[in-house]
């Protein structure tokens, strides 16, 4: 594992200490790595949403009604087990 030295402001240091005490983290490294992991996941979700929006814009205007679109989504979710 790579080691890094970082400077942390007093309020952030107090928050990290509180996370270790209340959330069951064993070290400052665990808290920082958890924050980075969450930020990476959030970034991945944003990129997926952005890609879906671009795909939707490129597909043009739908001729389906809102009810038809909702039914298609429901059917797709039932088929893939997410509903």
C-alpha positions as CSV (number, residue, x, y, z in Angstrom):
1,X,0.0,0.0,0.0
2,X,1.2,3.5,-0.8
3,X,1.9,5.8,2.1
4,X,1.1,9.5,1.9
5,X,1.5,12.4,4.2
6,X,-1.3,15.0,4.2
7,X,-2.1,18.1,6.2
8,X,-5.6,18.2,7.7
9,X,-7.3,21.3,9.2
10,X,-8.3,21.1,12.8
11,X,-12.1,20.9,12.1
12,X,-11.4,18.0,9.7
13,X,-9.1,16.3,12.1
14,X,-11.8,16.5,14.8
15,X,-14.4,15.1,12.4
16,X,-12.0,12.2,11.5
17,X,-11.5,11.4,15.2
18,X,-15.3,11.4,15.7
19,X,-15.7,9.0,12.8
20,X,-13.1,6.6,14.3
21,X,-14.9,6.7,17.6
22,X,-18.5,6.5,16.4
23,X,-18.4,4.7,13.1
24,X,-16.0,1.9,14.1
25,X,-13.1,2.9,11.8
26,X,-9.8,1.6,13.1
27,X,-7.6,4.4,11.8
28,X,-7.4,7.7,10.0
29,X,-6.4,5.8,6.9
30,X,-9.6,3.8,7.0
31,X,-11.7,7.0,7.2
32,X,-9.8,8.7,4.4
33,X,-9.9,5.6,2.2
34,X,-13.6,5.3,2.8
35,X,-14.1,8.9,1.8
36,X,-12.1,8.3,-1.4
37,X,-14.0,5.1,-2.2
38,X,-17.4,7.0,-1.8
39,X,-16.2,9.8,-4.0
40,X,-15.0,7.4,-6.7
41,X,-18.4,5.6,-6.6
42,X,-20.2,8.9,-6.8
43,X,-18.1,9.9,-9.8
44,X,-18.8,6.6,-11.5
45,X,-22.6,7.2,-11.0
46,X,-22.3,10.7,-12.4
47,X,-20.5,9.4,-15.4
48,X,-23.1,6.7,-16.0
49,X,-25.9,9.2,-15.7
50,X,-24.1,11.6,-18.0
51,X,-23.7,8.8,-20.6
52,X,-27.4,7.8,-20.3
53,X,-28.4,11.4,-20.8
54,X,-26.2,11.8,-23.9
55,X,-27.6,8.5,-25.3
56,X,-31.1,9.7,-24.7
57,X,-30.4,13.1,-26.4
58,X,-28.9,11.4,-29.4
59,X,-31.8,9.0,-29.7
60,X,-34.2,11.8,-30.6
61,X,-37.7,12.5,-29.5
62,X,-39.8,9.5,-28.6
63,X,-43.2,8.9,-30.2
64,X,-44.4,6.9,-27.2
65,X,-46.7,8.3,-24.6
66,X,-45.5,8.8,-21.0
67,X,-47.6,5.8,-20.0
68,X,-46.0,3.6,-22.7
69,X,-42.6,4.6,-21.5
70,X,-43.4,3.8,-17.9
71,X,-44.8,0.4,-18.8
72,X,-41.7,-0.3,-20.8
73,X,-39.5,0.6,-17.9
74,X,-41.6,-1.6,-15.5
75,X,-41.4,-4.5,-17.9
76,X,-37.6,-4.2,-18.3
77,X,-37.2,-4.0,-14.5
78,X,-39.4,-7.1,-14.0
79,X,-37.3,-9.0,-16.6
80,X,-34.0,-8.1,-15.1
81,X,-35.2,-8.7,-11.5
82,X,-34.9,-5.1,-10.2
83,X,-38.6,-4.7,-9.6
